[in-house]
Amino acid sequence: MQEPTVKHSNNWTIFTAGSFAVAAIMMALGIWNLEASFSAKGFYAMAAIMLVHTAVTLTKTMRDREEANKFHNRLEDAKTEKLLMDISKPEQV
């Protein structure tokens, strides 16, 4: 049995992309207007980029693990269903 997949609407996708863009611009402007040396601004910028990168990587890893578990569970369900069908068949002599 195929489980329904969750599909996001175009509006939701645009909203999330826009939210990310606004947050990135706000972070960049905040670092740009920071009263610190150029090297300190560079370290803040690198930290912000690394934080975004690791957040995306963590999210992808968690989603991949969930999808793998779903696939494994579907395989186990199929094996169990086949076993039950084999057991319920009347023996032919």
N, C-alpha and C positions, 0 to 999 in steps of 0.2 A: 504494500500500500504506500503510495507516494504522499509524503507530507506536503502541505501547501507551503510555498516559499513566501517570505515577506518581501514585498516590493514597495519601495518608497515612491511617493509621488514626485513629479518634477518640481513642484513648489517646495517640498521639504528639502530636496537636494539643493536647490538654489538658495534656500534659507540657510542651510548649514554651511555651504560654501561662502556665502556672504558674511555669515557670523565669523568664520575663520579669517576672512580677508580683513574685516574690521578690527578684529583682535590683533592680527599681525601688524596692521598699520598703526594701531594705537601703541603697541609695544615698540615699534621702530621709532615713532615720534617721541615716545618717552625716553628712549635711549639717546636719541639725537639731541634732545633738549636738556639732557642731564648735565649738571655742572660738574664734570669730571674730566680727567685727561683722556686723550684719544685712545690710549691703550686700555684704560678702564672701560670705556664705552665698547671697545672691541671684545673685551672679556664678557660683558653683559650680553652683547649681541650673540656671541658664540654660545653662551649658556642658554639663551632663549631659543636659538635654533636647535641645540641639542635636546632641550626639553620637548619641543614639538616633535622632533624626530623620534625620540624614545616613546612618546605618547602614542604616535601612530604605529610604531613597531609593536608595542604592548597590546594595543587594540587588535591589530592583525593577528598576533600570536594567539590571543584569547579566542578570537573568532575561528581561526583555523582549528584550534583544539576542540571547540564546540562542534564544528562541522565533522571532524574526524570521529568524535563520539557518536554523533547521529548516524554516520555511516556504519560504524561498528555495531551499534544497536540494531540497525536495520538488517545487517548480516546475521546477527544472533537471532533476531525474530524470524528471519527466513529459514534458518536452520531448524529452529524449534518447530515452526509450522510444518516443514517437510517431515520432521521426525514424528510429529503427531499424526500427520496424514498417513505415514507408513504404518503406524501402529493401528490406526482405525480401519485400515483396509482388511477385509476378511481374507483369511488364508485360502489359497487355492490348492486343491489337492490334485 
